[in-house]
């Protein structure tokens, strides 16, 4: 999977060949076919191993006894540390850049990662609305708005970080001030 990740990140989905993955992994191409029927199934396994467990951890929150904002900030901290600052972010960038040309991989990513993340975030937003922590009830219909800074941070990291580094976590916290209201300074 490391060799596959290296090739997909270096070449993109379209240009990656199983021959190149096998060569990088130091195995015969036929060996790959023992585990994967094609390049698409290899990419899907990469998503399953690199991102699905993380999204599972992020969405399997314990009972929230404190402010919901704290749980959302915890999500942001984990996402920035384990996605934006790692090669997992490169997988997301691949989906963004090549998903329109390869809808099957975008569909798989949506099913296995995005839909689960949105379900978890929607539950958090609904809890915050119920508790009165979020005043705009309409936000319950758009959990994408809550996680938008995380996606901006992934894209920014690959395109513009060398020109203007972005503190994604600080941006996310300002965004949460807009949603939840500013934290009181103690």
N, C-alpha and C positions, 0 to 999 in steps of 0.2 A: 504494500500500500504506500510505503514511503516513496518508492520509485514512481508509482503512478502519480502521486501528488506532485513530485518534482516535475514530471513531464507535463501534466495538465497545467501547472502554474507557469512553466517556462514557455509552452507552446500554445496553450489554449486547448479547448476540447476538440475543435475541428482538426487542428494540425497534429494532435497527438496520435501516434500509431502504436499498436501493441508491440511491434518489433522494437521500438525505442524503449518502451517500458521494460520489456524483457531484457534488453541489453543493459539498461541501467541497473536492473535488479540482479544481473548476472545469472539469468536462467534462460533456458530455451523458450522460444515463443510458444511451443506446444504446451509447456508447463502452465502458462497462463490460462490456456483453454481447459485445464483440469479444474479451475476455480471460477472462471468467468466465460460466459458464452460470447461476449463481445465487449467493445470499448464502453458502451453505455452501461452494461452491468458492472463493469469495473468502476466507473464513475459513481454509480449508485452505491456501491460498497464503500467507496471513499467517503461519501456523505454519511452513510450509516455508521462508520467507525469514527469519523472526525467530529460530526455535528449532532447526530441523533442522541447520543448519551448526554451531551451537554444540555441540549434543549430539554431532555428528560429531567435533569437536575434542576434546571431553572423553573420548570413548570410544576414540579412536585414540591411545592412549598408547604412547610408545616402550618399548623393553625396560626393565623396572624393575630397576635394579641396587642401588638403596638400599632403605631400609625402605618397605614398602607404605604404611605410615601417611603418609609424606611425599607419596606420589601421591594419597592420599585427601584430605589437607589441601590439595593443589594443586587438586583438584576443588572442594573447599569454597570456597577463595579465589576461583576463577573464577566459581562459581555465585553467590556473594554479590555480586561486583563486576558481573557481566554479566547477572544475572537479578534478584535481589532489589532491587538498587539502580537498576534500569532499568524501562522499560515492558514488558520481556519478562515480568516478574513479574505485570503486569496481565493478560497472556494466560493465565497459569496460573490466576489468580484467576477469570477468566471460565470456564475449563474446570471448575473446582471448583464454581462457583455455578450454571452453566447446563448442565453436562454431563448431569446426571440427566434434565433435560427434553429434551435434544437428544442422544440417545445416539450418533448418527452422528458428531458432532464429537468426543465423548469417545473413541469407537472410533478415529477417525483420529489423535487426539493420542496415544492409547496405542500405536498401531502405529508412528507416526513418531518419537515422542520417548521415551515412558516405557519401552517394551520394549527399545529400544536402550540407554538409560541403565542399566536394570536388568541387562542382559546384560554391559555393561562393568563395573558395580560387582560383579556376582557373580564375574566373572573375578578382580578385585582381591581380593575376600574369599577366594576359593579359594586364590589365590597366598599370601596372608597365613597361611591355615590350614596350607598345605603347608610354609611356612617356619617355622612355630611362632610367628608374630607374634600370631596370634589363637588363643586356647585353646578357645573355645567353637565346636566344629565345626558346631553347629546353625545358627550364623549364616550359613553357606553357603547355607542354604535360604531365608533372609530378607534379601536385600540391601536391602530396603525399610527395615529397621531402621537401616542405616548412613546412608541419605540422609534419614531422617525429620526431622532438624533443619533441613535445607534447605527442606523443605515448610512446617514450622512457621514459619520465618523469612518466607517469602512471605506466608503468611496473617496472621501477626502484623503485618507491615509495613502491610497494608491496613486492618486492624481496630483495632489498639491502639497503634501507634507514637506517635501524638500524645499518648497518656496515659502510656505507659511504653516509651521507646525500647529496642530490643533489639539488642545486639551479636551478630548471628547467627554471625559467624565465631568469636567467643570461645565461644559456646554449642556450636558444632560441635566445637571443640577439646576442650571438657570431655567431650562425648559420645564422642569418640575415645579419651579417657583411660579411659572406662568399657569400651570395646571392646578396645583394645590394651594397656591398663595405662598408668599415668601415665608421662610422660616423665621421665627423670632430669634433675635440675637440675645444670648444670655450673658 
